[in-house]
Amino acid sequence: MSTASLYRRIGRRETHSSRAGLAITLALLLSLALLWVGVEAVLAAIGQQPLLLAPADIVAAALEATAAPAGILTAIGVVIALLGLGVVIAALAPGRRGRRTATADRTAAVVDDRVIARSLARTASYAGDVDPDQVSVSVGRRSALIEVTPTSGRTADLGEIEAAVRAEIDRYDYRPALRPRVRLTKNGRTGS
């Protein structure tokens, strides 16, 4: 196996989450439901009182459900369909962690989005000549939003901040790539 493919595999493993938790939870719920049905069937077979519902009562209720109002049946069907759709989407959609890979010559580098946000906040505060508390950064899947609150009575150069932030992002070549958006707030803030 080549080094590049090994690094890609390690990067994918560290940036995507497993679906094992969802699968285990669904398997446990299904097992508990089947265990309950089995216990109810055994209790009915030996003539004991049911824990919750007797199997005969469950079958009778299911057969009588066709006599229920159409609105109630439709609502129940929609809820079940939405739950099923949610499970299918969760199973097929890639689980993404708040991390991304960065290109490095001889290593697989994985960087947390919070670290990237702190780095961009520091860069924007230096470029805009504002206190670091006056910069807010949120890193999403493909973009980074940097919001700078200038100090009252002073102007911050939006172009200079954008250039500094873009240079910071370009230096590391993140995958998936980040597109920075810098915004200056309308109201200033008293500097410290």
Buried (B, 14 or more C-beta within 10 A) or exposed (E): EEEEEEBBEBBEEBBEBEBEEBEEEEEEEEEEEEEEEEEBEEBBEEEEEBEEEBBEEBEEEEEEEEEEEEEEEEEEEEEEEEEEEEEEEEEEEEEEEBBBBBEEEEEBBBBBBEEBBBBBBBBBBEBBBBBEEBBBBEBEEEEBBBBBBBBEEEEBBBEBBBEBBBEBBEEBEBEEEBEBEBEBEEEBBEBE
